[in-house]
Amino acid sequence: MNDIERTSGRTLLLVVLALIAFAANSLLCRLALTTTAIDPATFTAVRVLSGAAALWLLTRQRSGSIAHSGSWGSALALFAYAIAFSYAYVQLSAATGALLLFGAVQATMIGYGRYRGERFHGWQGVGFIVAVAGLLGLMLPGATAPPLLGAVLMLSAGIAWGIYSLRGKGSGDAALTTASNFLRAVPAAIIAVIVALPWMNVDLHGLAYAFASGALTSGIGYVIWYAVLPSLSATTAATVQLSVPVIAAFGGVVLLSERPSLRLALASVAILGGVAIVVMRNVRSERVNK
């Protein structure tokens, strides 16, 4: 096996691990909030605290200072994502939550690009319309529609994560920046627990799920993703993330006995397919214009 084959194999392994970690966040949160007594605020606080601790340990030997990385604005967006994510999963299935989250993240980033003057060309417009139609179709009233409050919370989480991602572009050492943002988000997480004290429930299994979500699938998962990102083209990086809701849906069926509806399946095809068209056509246009 030559060096190129070793590098390709290592990159593929890291990509798979990162995608599994992202999907596992949905599964762990849903698992904690449906099978244990832990409340969403406590889950969020433990997730943020354990993520901050894990990232601090992983980055403390790096050159650069955590204190001078990240920003309070990004930390606020990170916390907004985490708290809305937790409360949304009180009502949503793992698959529906992951799909709404992903759709909102991409819509936020695409919308920002449009605001900055980027224009759709040809099939990009079609892809965007298809994705929006899929999202609206999922939200329409009906027996299999997700609960409105849970859906709105997850869409809010996606918008917050999209803002966090946009703010983090070109931030230098991404792992160090993420560690700083997690640490800055700790005070907000503690305040959330204080506010939710009347409804607070502590459960050992729930705490374990929250710790795993923060330290492993969030903290280490983000570090793995940032480590492999330079090895991927923009098209590949954007496209492989389309698999996250699919992995979450599969995990929900296997681990949580969830039953995906026909509405969810059709919405998934429309949202993920439409976003894929927009992303791939955008990158292709950038290559042509270079």
N, C-alpha and C positions, 0 to 999 in steps of 0.2 A: 504493500500500500504506500503510495507516494504522499508527499506533503500536501498536495492539493486535495487528495481524497480525504486525508485526515482532517483538514480544515473544514471541508464541506460537511463531513460527518459530524464534527463538533458543532458547527453552526446549526445544522438541522436538529440535533439533540437539544441545544439551548432554546431554539425557537419553540419546539414542542413543549419543553418544560415551562417556558414563559406563558404560552397560551393556556396550558393546563392550570397554571397558577391563577391567571385572570378569571377563568371559568370557575375555579374552586372558590374564589371569593363569594360568588353568588351562592354556591352550594353550601358553604360553611355558614353564611349569614342566614339563609333560609332554614338550614338544619337547626341552628341555634334558636331561632325565634319560633319554630314550630314544634320542636321536640324537647326543649328545656324551658325553664322559667325565667331566663335572663331577659331583661327589658332592652329595648333598642338603644337607649342612651348609654347604658352600662356597656353593652356590646361595642358601641362606637368608641367609647373612652378606652376600653381595654385594647381594641384594635389599633387605635392611634398611638397609645402608650407603648405597646409591644412593638409596633412598627418603627417608632422613633428609636427605641432601645436597640433593635436589631440593626437598623441602618447606621446608628452611631457606632456600634461595634464594628461593622463592616467597613466604615469609612474613616475611622480615627487615625489610621496609619497613612492616609492619603495626604499628598501635598495640598495645601489650601486650608482654609478655615471654614468650619460650618457656620460660625457666627457671621461671616461675610458672604455666605451663599444664600440662595433662596430669597424670599420676601414675605412680608406680612400679607400682602394681597393674595399671593399664591397659596399661602397657608390657609387663608380664609376660604378660598375656593376649594381647597382640599378638604377642609372640615365640612363645608356645605355639602359636598359630594358624599362624604362618609355618613353624615347624620341623616340625610334624606334617603340614602341607599338603605340604611338599616330600618328606618320606619316604613319604607315602601315594602320591604320584604316581610312585613307582618301580614300583608294581604296578597302579595303576588307569588306566583310559582317561580321557580328558578329560571325556567326557559323564558317566560314572559318578561320577567324583570331584566334579564340579560339583553333581550331583544330591544326593549324600550330604552335601556341605558345606551346601548350601542347606537341605536338610531338617533338619539338625542345628541350624543357626542359628535357624530358625523355631521348632523344637520347644523350644529353650532359652528363647527369648523368650516364647513362649506359656506354657511351663511356669512361668516366673517370674511371669507375670501371674496364673496360677492360684494360685501360692503366696501372692501378695499379696492374694488374695481375689476376683479376677475370676472370673466364672462364665460358662459357655457357655450360650447360649440357642438353643433350637430347632435350626436347621440347623448352628450352630457345632459342636455335639457330633458331628453326623454327619460334618462336614468333618474334624474332628480324627481320628476313628476311621478314615476313609478314608485320610488321610495316613499314619497310623501303620501301617495294613495294607499300604500301598504300600511303605513303608520295610522292614517285616519281610519282605514278599514278595521284595524285591530281595536281602535278606541270606540267604534260605533256601538250604541247600546244593543244589548242582546244577551242571551243566556250564557254565551261563552266569552263575553267581553270582560276584561280585567276590571276590578273595582276602581272607580274613578279616582278616589283619594290616593290609592297606592300607585296608580299610573301617573298621576300628576307629580307625586313625590319622586318617582323614578325618573321621569322626564327632567325634573329639576336637578336631580343628581347628575344626569347626563350633561345638562347644560353647564353645571359647575365643573364637571371633569373636562369638558371641552374648553372652558375658559382656562382651567389649570394647564391644560396641554398647550394652548396657544401662548400663555405667559411663559411657559418653560422652553419654548423654541429658542435655540441658540444660547442656552444658559451656561455653556461650558461643560464642566463636570456634572453630568446629569445625576449621577448617584449621590454626589455631595450636596447638590441642590435639593434633591428629594429628601435626604436626611435632614437638612435644615428646615424644610417646609413641614415635615412631620413633627419635628421638635417645636416649631412655632405654633402648630395646631393643638398642642397639648393643653394650653390654658383654656381654649374654647371647649375642648372635650370635657374638661373638668367642670366648667361652668354648666354644660349641658346636663351632667349628672346631678349637680346641685339643684338645678331647676326641676329635674324629673324625680327628685327624692321621694315625693309621695307615691310614685308608681314604681319605685326601684325594687328589683328582684335580683338576687345574686344566686347563681346556680353554678356548681362546679363544672358540670359538663358544658354549660354555656360559656363559662370563662375560658375553658380549654379551646372551644371552637373560636372564640374571639381572639385568643392569643395566637392560634394557628393562622387565622386570617391576617392578623397584623404582622407578626414576625416572619411567617413563611410565605404565604401567597401574596401579601402586599409588599413587605420589605424586601425579602430575598427575590421574590418574583420580579419586582421592578429592576433590581440590580442586574438580574440575568438578562432581562429585555434590553436594558441600556447597554449591556456588554456586547450583545449580538447585533444591535441596531446598525452600527457602522458597516457591518458585513452585508447588509441587505439593501437592495435598491428601494427607492420610494414606492414603486409599484408593489414589490413583494411585501414590504413592511405593512402597507395599507391593506393588501388583499388577504394576507394570512390572518389578520385580526377578524375577518369575516367569519372565521371558524369558531370564535369564542362563544357566541350564542348557541351554536350547534352542539358544542361540547357541553355547555351548561344544560341544554335540553336533554342530552343523552344521560348526563349525570343525574338530572332530576328524575328521569324515568327509573334508572337503576337504583339510586340511593334513597330517593324520597317517594317512590311509587307514584309520581306525577303522570298524568295522561295528557299529552299534547292534543289540543283540539284541531279540527280542520281549519278553523279561522286562524289559529296561530301558525299552522304550517304554511298556509297561503300568504299570510302577512310576512312571514320569515323570507319566503322566496322573493316577494316584491321588494321588501326593504333591503335585504342583503344584496340581491341582484342589482337593484337600482343604484345603490351606493357603489357597488363594484364597477359599474359602467362609468359613473362619474369619476371615480378615483383613477381608473386605468386610462380613460381618455384624457384626463387632465395631465397625467404624467407623460403620456405619448405626445401631447401638444407641446409640453415643455421641452421634450427632446428635439422635436421638429424645429422649434424656435431657437435652439442653441446654435 
